Amino acid sequence: MLSSIEILILSIIQGISEFLPISSAAHLILISKYYAFNNQNLLIDICLHMGSLIAIILYFRNDLFNFIKNKKFLIKILIGTIPIIPIGLLLHQTGLIEHLRSLKIIAWMSLIFGIVLYISDKNEVSKKIEPDFTKKSAIIFGLFQVLALIPGVSRSGITITSGRLLKFNRLDSAKISFFLAIPALAAASILGIYNIYKVGNADLNFLSIIAVIFSFVFSYITIALFLKFIKKFSLKIFVVYRIVLSLFLLALVYL
């Protein structure tokens, strides 16, 4: 069983990397391998995702309440979520997802999509959520989001990239990315709960509750700071981080 310190480390990684364009899946895989968290289990993974889900719902509670009134926006978010669900299910049910969790794939994806993020961030701004976030743009966001199933790509990174390619400003791109995270994280949690039910192992304990709380706290802080950051600065620092990380990993793989 994981210790409290290990839960804290995983929660920090999840909370910070889920919403920054640096890939939470890649960092959780890397940190688990480095610290040999061999007993990291599905229940803890679900709790970490649930903490992030609660954080984003609470942070955007006022926006979400307004969007509930605006059913058209909610429909667009659901449209943007549709592509990732069947493909995600297919990868998990066939076990193909496990073949994508290698250091080599994480390294190359971090490098390639870091460069793509840099290129997209050079785009001029000409669109805003209202009235330019259409069903067509929602589909494009959704198709890009499918790539996030590959560790190293980053769900936040690829959706922000798609927003910048569509010429939304950084803040609106991030907001759309965060709204798309809600059904994506919910779907991941539901899938995990189903798998636990199927296996018959749902031993909710103190560490599971701690995982939710820690993940929530670090996720909430990250969302707040990131949104303040991109109002003033570009995404270059995340591109540099991804490239440095990928070069380090590529060195481990090939040298």
FENFEN-V523218 format. One record per helix or strand. SS is the DSSP state (h for helix, s for strand). FROM is the first residue (numbers start at 1). LEN is the number of residues. If there is no record, write none. Layout:
ss:from:len
SS:FROM:LEN
SS:FROM:LEN
This chain:
ss:from:len
h:4:14
h:24:11
h:42:18
h:61:9
h:71:24
h:96:5
h:103:18
s:127:1
h:129:4
h:135:15
h:155:11
s:168:1
h:170:30
h:206:27
h:236:19
